[in-house]
Amino acid sequence: MELGLKVDVCTYTGMRHGVPNLLRLLDRLAVRASFFVAVGPDHSGRAIRRVFRPGFLEKMRRTQAVSTYGWQTMLYGTLLPGPHIGRRCAGLLREIVATGHELAVHGYNHVRWQDCLPRLSAEEIDRELARAWETVFDATGVRPRAFGAPGWQCTPVSFECEDRLGLGYHSDTRGRGPYYPVANGTAFRTLEIPTTLLTLDETWGRVGDDAESVQRWYLRQLQPGVNVYTAHAEMEGRSFLPFLQGWLEKLLSDGVAVRRLDEIAEQVRNAPRAVVQNGSVPGRAGTVAIQGEDVD
């Protein structure tokens, strides 16, 4: 049994304040993770359009979103200019690499990808990806080998664009284990390492409302083989940091190996092909890309 630890960094606040806390915690525990960073402008305020999705306001209430993300984050891209995460935090991008973690891309403009992807052409998606790769390379001299779709939003066109990047893997969907995606009858060649466990914003206040009970719930969800947990720098890197520390300590004491996703990808042999479909996840508003049935 092993856990792939993925950290999504979606906002300037998550990068500026959450990532340093996570780096210190993971260093104390001798754990290395895969950091997926949205490196372009933070336009989080434009996500207000999601307020009309069933369950969105309830999720905001459960996760104490205003205090978790901060008022500034909720105004970036509307009443406040959105800070450019990759340029403002280039030093932190370098620190992620220097301390032995994997640095991967979580999009350029996170909100644009999550909310507008089905309307984006291949050329527009290619530009989003190119801007992100250029930003990371300018800051670190490193060309990332992995991508994680913002909001777990995918289309056949986005899979085609990612295939052209020659990635080691991507982590775009929710699912049960590593696979090669098939969409609209097209089989794609880049390995997918899906998030297999629910995220904290999907469980907190639903399966429990204190760290101990939620940690126990997560321990019961682990399956033999590969499990993947996606933390968020805005939550587990800030007010929910004690939850993550306690859970990782329990995992390590139980002998569960906690690893970077690229290390897991390198181990994968003969992964199946599986259909990617849109579906719902408990505790999350809207739909996400989900691993469906295996295909021959």
C-alpha positions in Angstrom: 0.0 0.0 0.0 1.3 3.4 -0.9 0.1 7.0 -1.1 0.9 9.4 -3.8 0.8 12.9 -2.3 -0.3 15.6 -4.7 -0.4 19.3 -3.6 -2.5 21.6 -5.8 -1.6 25.3 -5.5 -4.5 27.2 -7.1 -4.1 30.8 -5.8 -1.5 33.4 -4.9 -2.4 33.1 -1.2 -1.9 29.3 -1.4 1.5 29.8 -2.9 2.7 32.7 -0.8 1.5 31.4 2.6 0.5 27.8 2.3 3.5 26.3 0.3 6.2 27.5 2.8 4.2 25.8 5.7 3.9 22.6 3.7 7.6 22.6 2.8 8.6 22.9 6.4 6.1 20.1 7.5 7.2 17.7 4.7 10.8 18.3 5.5 10.3 17.4 9.2 8.5 14.2 8.2 11.1 13.4 5.4 8.2 13.2 2.9 8.4 14.4 -0.7 5.4 15.4 -2.7 4.3 16.5 -6.2 3.4 20.2 -6.2 1.0 21.2 -9.0 1.1 25.0 -9.3 -1.1 27.4 -11.2 1.6 29.8 -12.3 -0.3 32.6 -14.1 -2.6 35.4 -12.9 -4.8 34.7 -9.9 -8.3 35.5 -11.0 -10.1 33.6 -8.2 -12.7 36.3 -7.8 -14.2 35.3 -11.2 -15.1 32.0 -9.7 -18.2 33.7 -8.2 -20.0 32.4 -11.3 -20.0 29.0 -9.7 -22.4 30.3 -7.0 -25.3 29.0 -9.1 -24.1 25.4 -9.0 -25.9 23.1 -6.6 -23.8 22.5 -3.5 -21.4 25.4 -4.1 -22.5 27.6 -1.2 -22.8 24.6 1.1 -19.2 23.6 0.4 -18.1 27.2 1.0 -19.8 27.1 4.4 -18.4 23.7 5.4 -14.8 24.7 4.6 -15.0 28.2 6.0 -13.9 29.5 2.6 -13.7 33.2 3.5 -11.3 32.7 6.3 -9.5 29.9 4.4 -8.9 31.8 1.2 -9.1 35.4 2.5 -11.1 38.3 1.2 -8.4 39.4 -1.2 -8.3 36.1 -3.0 -12.1 36.4 -3.5 -11.6 39.7 -5.2 -8.6 39.0 -7.4 -9.5 39.4 -11.1 -12.5 41.5 -10.3 -12.2 44.4 -7.9 -8.5 43.7 -7.3 -5.9 43.0 -10.0 -4.8 39.3 -10.0 -1.2 38.9 -8.9 0.9 36.8 -11.3 1.8 33.8 -9.2 4.8 32.5 -11.1 6.5 35.9 -11.3 5.8 37.0 -7.8 6.8 33.6 -6.3 9.6 32.5 -8.5 11.8 32.0 -5.4 9.2 29.5 -4.0 9.1 27.6 -7.3 12.9 27.2 -7.0 12.6 26.1 -3.4 10.1 23.4 -4.3 12.6 21.9 -6.7 15.7 22.5 -4.5 14.1 20.6 -1.6 13.5 17.5 -3.6 9.8 17.8 -4.5 8.4 17.4 -8.0 7.3 20.7 -9.6 4.4 20.2 -12.0 1.9 22.5 -13.7 -1.6 23.1 -12.6 -2.5 25.4 -15.4 -1.7 29.0 -16.3 -5.0 30.8 -15.5 -6.7 28.3 -13.2 -10.2 29.9 -13.3 -10.1 30.2 -17.1 -9.3 26.5 -17.6 -11.7 25.3 -14.9 -14.7 27.4 -16.1 -14.1 27.8 -19.8 -12.3 24.7 -21.1 -15.1 23.2 -23.3 -15.1 26.5 -25.2 -11.3 26.7 -25.7 -9.8 25.7 -29.1 -6.7 23.6 -29.4 -4.7 26.8 -30.2 -6.0 28.5 -27.0 -5.2 25.5 -24.9 -1.7 25.2 -26.4 -1.1 28.9 -25.5 -2.2 28.3 -21.9 0.1 25.4 -21.6 3.0 27.2 -23.3 2.7 30.2 -21.0 2.8 28.0 -18.0 5.8 26.0 -19.1 7.6 29.3 -20.1 6.9 30.7 -16.6 8.2 27.7 -14.8 11.3 27.5 -17.0 12.1 31.2 -16.6 11.9 30.8 -12.8 13.7 27.5 -12.3 15.4 26.3 -15.5 13.3 23.2 -15.2 10.8 21.9 -17.7 8.0 20.1 -15.8 7.1 16.6 -16.8 3.5 16.5 -15.5 0.3 18.5 -15.7 -2.8 18.5 -13.5 -6.0 19.9 -14.9 -7.6 22.7 -12.8 -10.8 21.5 -11.3 -10.3 18.1 -12.9 -11.7 19.5 -16.1 -10.8 17.6 -19.3 -11.8 17.4 -22.9 -10.6 15.2 -25.8 -8.9 18.4 -27.2 -7.1 19.0 -23.9 -5.8 15.4 -23.8 -4.5 15.9 -27.4 -2.7 19.1 -26.4 -1.1 17.3 -23.4 0.0 14.4 -25.5 2.0 16.8 -27.7 4.0 17.9 -24.6 5.6 14.4 -24.2 4.8 14.3 -20.5 5.8 11.5 -18.1 2.2 11.5 -16.9 -0.7 13.8 -16.1 -3.1 13.8 -13.1 -6.3 15.2 -14.6 -9.1 13.0 -13.4 -10.7 11.2 -10.4 -10.5 7.5 -10.5 -9.3 4.2 -9.0 -5.8 3.7 -10.3 -3.3 4.5 -13.1 -4.7 4.2 -16.7 -4.5 5.5 -20.2 -7.5 7.7 -21.1 -9.9 7.1 -23.9 -12.3 9.9 -24.9 -14.7 10.1 -27.8 -13.3 6.9 -29.1 -9.7 8.2 -29.2 -7.0 6.5 -27.1 -4.4 8.9 -25.7 -0.8 7.9 -25.0 0.0 9.9 -21.8 -0.4 7.9 -18.6 -3.0 9.2 -16.2 -2.5 9.1 -12.4 -5.9 10.0 -11.0 -6.8 11.3 -7.6 -8.4 8.3 -5.9 -9.4 9.7 -2.5 -11.8 12.5 -1.8 -10.3 15.9 -1.1 -10.6 17.6 2.3 -13.0 20.2 1.0 -15.2 17.4 -0.1 -15.1 15.6 3.3 -14.8 18.2 6.1 -18.1 18.7 7.7 -19.6 15.6 5.9 -17.6 12.6 7.3 -16.6 14.5 10.4 -15.9 18.0 11.7 -12.7 17.4 13.7 -9.2 16.3 12.6 -9.2 13.0 14.5 -12.5 11.7 13.1 -11.6 12.8 9.5 -8.1 11.2 9.7 -9.7 7.9 10.8 -12.1 8.1 7.9 -9.3 8.6 5.4 -7.3 5.7 6.9 -10.3 3.4 6.3 -10.5 4.5 2.6 -7.0 3.3 1.7 -6.9 0.4 -0.7 -4.1 -2.1 -1.6 -1.8 -0.6 -4.3 -1.7 3.0 -5.3 -3.8 5.6 -3.5 -3.6 9.3 -4.5 -4.5 12.2 -2.2 -4.7 15.8 -3.4 -4.1 18.4 -0.7 -4.6 22.1 -1.4 -2.1 24.7 -0.3 -4.9 27.0 0.6 -6.4 24.5 3.1 -3.9 21.9 4.3 -1.1 24.5 3.9 -2.9 26.9 6.2 -5.7 26.4 8.8 -5.9 22.7 8.1 -2.2 22.0 8.4 -2.6 20.2 11.8 -5.0 17.8 10.1 -2.4 16.9 7.4 0.4 16.6 9.9 -1.6 14.2 12.0 -2.7 12.1 9.1 0.7 11.8 7.5 2.2 10.8 10.9 -0.5 8.0 11.2 0.3 6.8 7.7 4.0 6.7 8.3 3.6 4.9 11.6 1.5 2.3 9.8 4.2 1.7 7.3 2.4 3.4 4.3 5.0 4.7 1.8 4.2 8.4 0.9 5.7 9.2 -2.5 5.9 11.7 -5.4 3.5 11.0 -8.3 6.4 10.8 -10.8 7.9 8.0 -8.8 4.6 6.1 -8.9 4.4 6.8 -12.7 7.8 5.3 -13.3 6.7 2.0 -11.6 3.5 1.6 -13.7 3.6 -1.4 -16.1 0.7 -2.4 -18.4 -1.9 0.1 -17.2 -5.3 -0.5 -18.7 -7.1 1.9 -21.0 -10.3 3.4 -19.5 -13.0 5.7 -20.8 -13.1 9.2 -19.3 -16.5 10.6 -18.5 -18.0 13.5 -16.6 -19.6 12.7 -13.3 -20.2 14.0 -9.8 -18.1 13.5 -6.7 -19.7 13.6 -3.2 -19.2 17.0 -1.6 -18.2 18.8 -4.8 -20.3 21.2 -6.8 -20.5 20.6 -10.6 -19.0 17.8 -12.5 -15.4 16.5 -12.9 -13.6 14.1 -15.3 -13.9 10.5 -13.9 -12.2 7.2 -14.8 -14.9 5.0 -16.3 -14.9 1.4 -17.5 -11.8 -0.3 -18.8 -11.7 -0.9 -22.6 -9.8 -3.4 -24.6 
